[in-house]
Amino acid sequence: MTAVVPLLLVLLSCADETAGEPDTVTDEAGDDSAAEGGDDGDDDSDDDSDDGGSDDTGTADSGPGDTATGPTDDTAGADTDDAIRDALITVTQPVDADLSCYVPGGTCLIMRAFEECVASRTLDGRVTDQSGAALTGAEVALYWQDDLSLEPDTVMSVGDDGALSEGRAPTCTPLSWSAVAGGAVTVGAHAILPPTDGEPTVAQLDAVSAGELQALYDGFGLTPDPGLGLITGTITDCSGRIITETQAVAVGDEGYAAGQSGHYFTGGAPDPARLATSEDGRWLLAGLAPGRYLVEIWGVTPGFDKPLVLSFSEIDVVAGGISIMAMQAGIAGAVFPDFCLDPCE
């Protein structure tokens, strides 16, 4: 009998340090994964190669689990690193949120799905901009390992109605994707497609058009730099509600990225005067060189007088583009929908 993993919880430090994510869950052995460059069919859902080491702990309720901490920060340049962080993380008002899944200064969790929910499927998808208009003519690439530094596993085009051309993708597995149209590049991280009983899985990719990207720059009074990129996203609490009064910062290979700036929204619109997330939970980081970053979300939790890291997650930045992610307090990396956390028949 194949063992099932209802929810693999990998514990990572939610303190002021970086940590790597584990290998992505791949298709079950024997499943159809014929797409070029796809998974090799071996089930690695219990793989213990998480960055920072691992140690099987697990509980009867949560299934097998690993504990891990991020690498120790290099002391060289620590003062500069602290100065960059302290300039961006200034929030003092406690958050009003459900933090039942979060341990202040303790651990964050990495989620994984039931093994039966992970399978390679034909993709039936649509790509639109933020207004819901079809992103006609875009080229879309899927990265099954959630990492743009690798070759794309699936490349598709977008038709007049926004529909994707034929392709394949794994279900209940965090994916990265990129969409290029009209000179604008959108990158999405940790997209998760729903499981199906042999039928095509459905994807809705919400990209950013060239006009919408320019409107972001204009709204915040920023000058576009074709050599730099943006990251934007949202932060929610353990019950899925937006968290206000949080701030974001990006960490690169050499520490907190110099030259970055943090920006926030009100009612979904750029608000240059706002210094932390509002009721829409949206944030934006600008001035980032191409590469892979760890985004940290900070907030003051009840009982503490200084901000702590509520969540962190990795994402890729491309020159001249915008990268999009959704984050949840207490979770590191992808936030899995319920349809991947219940047994799939």
N, C-alpha and C positions, 0 to 999 in steps of 0.2 A: 504494500500500500504506500502510495506517495504521501510523504508528510506535508501537511499544510501549515502555512505560517499566517495566522490571522492578522498579525500586525507586528512586524519586526521593528523593535525600538532600539536604536543605536544612541547611546547617551554621549553627548558632546558637551564640553564645558561652555556655559553661557556667560563666562566671565570675560574680562577684557583680554582676549587672545583669539587667534585664528585657529581654524580646524578644518581638515579636509573632509570631503564626503566619501561614502563607500562606493564600491563598484555598483553599477546599475543592474537591477534584476533583469535577466535575459529570458528568452522563450523557454518553455518546458521542452525537455527532450522529446523528439518525435513530432513536434508541431511544425506546421508549414511555415518556414521562414526563408522563402526563396528570393526575397528582394536582395539585389546585389549589395554587398557590403554589410548585410544585416548580421544578427546574432548567430552564433554557431550551434544553437540548439541545446547547449548544456545548461542545466539549471544551476545558477550560482546564488540563489536567494539566501543561502546560509553562508556565503563566502565571508571569511574573516580577514579580508585584506584592507579594512578601513584604515585611512590615514591616521597615524598616531597609535596604531596597534589595537588589539581587541582582546576581549576575554569573555567567553560565553558566560552569561549570567541568567537571563531569562526568568520568566515567572509563568505559572500556569495560566494566568489571565492574559498575558501579553504575548505569549509565544517566545521563541528564542530571541535573545537580545545581546548586544555588545556594548561595552563601555569603552569610551575613548576620550582623549583630550587632545587639544590642538598642540602644535609644536611650540616650544619655548621661544619667546621673542628674543631676537638678537639685541644685546644691550647697546650696540653701536647705533647712534642716531636716535636713541630713545627719547632724548629731550625734544628733538625736532618732531618726532612721531607724536609725542604728547601734546605739543603745541598745535599741530594740525587738528588732532581730535578735539582738543579743548576749544578751539575756535569754532568748530562746527556743532559740538554737543554742549549746549548752554541751557537746556530746558531745566526748569525748577519745579514746575507744577506737577503734582502726582497724577498719574493716569487714572481714569475711572473705567475699569475693564475687568472682565472675568479672566483671572490669571490662575485658575485652578490647575492648569496643565503646565505651569511655569514655576520653577524653583529659583528665586532670586539669587544670583551669583552662583547657581548650581549647575544644572545640566539642561541641555536642549535635546530634543529627540529627532531622530531621522526615521521617517515612516516608510514602510514597504507594504505591498499588497499581498493578498492571498495568491498563492502560486497558480491556482486554477484560473485566475483572472488575467494572467499574463500570456498573451498569444499574438502571433503575427497575423494581421488582418488586412484585407483590402481597405483602402481609405476613401471615404466619401466625405469630402470637405469643402469648405467655402472660406474665402478670404475677403474681408471687408476692412475699410478704414474705421476710424473711431466714430464716424457718423452713421455707419451701417451701409455705406455705398460700396459696391463691388470694386475690388482693387484689380481692375481689368489689366491684363498684360503682365502682371507680376510674375516673377520666378520665385518659387518657394523651395527651400531645402530643409529636410528633416535630419537631425542628428540624434540617432538612437541612444547614444551614450551621454546625451545632455551636455555636449562639449563641442564648441565650434572650432577648436584647434584640430579636430579630426576631420577626415573626409566625410561629406554628407552621405547618408545611407539611402536617401530617397530624394530625388529632385523632380519637381512638378511645375507645370505652368498654370496660370489662372485664366479662365475663359471670360467671355463678355458678361456672364451672369455671376462671376465671382467663384464659380465652381473649379475645384482642382482637377487636373488631369489625373489619369490612373496612377496609383502608387500604393505602397504598403507601409504599415507602421505597427509597432507593438502596442497592445493595450495595457493600461495600468502600469506604465513604465514612464518615468520622467524623460521628456524629450526637450531638446532645444530646437528652434526653428528660425529661419531667416526669410524675409520677404523683401524683394527688391523691385521697386516700381517708381517710375518717374523721377529717378535720381535719389529717392529716399530709401533708406535701409532700416527695417525693423527687425530686432532680434527678440525672440521670446524664450524664456527659460522655464523649465519644469512643467511643460504642458503635459497633461495626462488624458489619454483617450479612453472612452468607456469600453468595457468588455462586451462582447457579443457572442451569440451562439452560432458561430460560423458565418454570420452576416457581416457586411462591411461595417467598420467602426466610423463614427462621425466626428469630424473636427470642425470647430469654428475658430478661425484665427483672426484676431482683431489687430490689424497692423496700423501704422501711422502714415498718412499720405504726406507728400512733400509740402502741401499747403498747411496741414495740421502741424507738421514739424516746425515750419517757419513761424506759425502762430505761437508756439511755445516759446521760441526765442524772443519774439516780439513782446509777449505777455510778461516775461521776466526781465525785459530790457537787456538781453544777452546778445552778443554778436556771434553768429555761427562761425565755427572754425572747422574747415573740412578735414583737418587732421585729428580732431577730437570727437568724442561721443558723449551721449547722455544715458543715464539710467533713471527709470521712473518705476513706481510701483505703489502698492498699498500695504497696510499693516492691519491685521485683525487680531482679536483676542481668542481665547479658547472656545468661545461659543460662536465665533464667526462674525462678531460685531466689530465695526471699525474702532480703532483706538486713536483718540486725540492726544495732543501734547507729546508726540514722539518726534525724534529727529534721526536722520540717516547719515551714514558716512561710509565711504568705500575704502577698502584695504587692498593694496596691490602687493606684488612680490616683495617690495622693499618697505612695507609698512603703509600707514595711511597716505593715500595718494596726494601729493603736493599739487596745488593749483585747483583742486576741486572746490565747488561751492554748492551749498544746499538751498533748495527752494521748495515752497509749499503752496497748496491750493486752497481755495475756499469755494464750495459749491461746484467743484470740478474745473474751475477757471484759475489761471495763474494769479497768485496774490503776492506781489513783491514785498508787501509789508509784513506778511505772516512769517513767523520764525519756527513754527512746528506744525505738525499735522492738525487739520481741522476735522469737521464731521465727515469729510469724504475720505480721510485717511491717506490721501495721496501726497507723495513726496517726489522730488526730482534732484538728481545730482548731475552737475555739469562740469565741463573742463577735464574730462577723463581721456587719457591716451588709450589707444587700442590695446586690448589684453583682457585677462580674466581677473575679476575682482571678487572679493568677499564683501558683501554689503551687510553692515550691522545696523540694527534699529535699536535706539536707546530711549529709555524713559525712566521716570522716577516712579518706583512702585511703593505702595503703602508701607509705611514703617521705615522707609529709607529716605535720607535727605539728599542723596546724590543719584544721578542717573546710572542705570545698569543696562547691559545688553539684554534686550528682550528676545531677539531672534537674529539669526544670520544665515546667509545663503549666497552661493556663488552664481555669477553670471558673466557672460562675455560682452565686451564692448567693441564695436567696430567704428572705424573712422567715418565721421559724418553721419552716423546713425543714432538710433535710439533703441535701448534695450528695456524690456518690460518684464516685471516679475510681481508675484503676489507672495506676501510673507505672513506668518502667523506667530504670535508670541509662543515661546516654548518649543518651537519647531525649527530645526535646521534643514534647509533645503526644501524639497517639494512638499506641498500640502496636498495629501491625497483626498479625493472625494469619497463619500461613503460607499459609492458603487464599487470601489476597489478594496474596501475594508470588510465587506461581507462576503461569505462564500459564494463563488460563481458556479452555477450548475453546468 
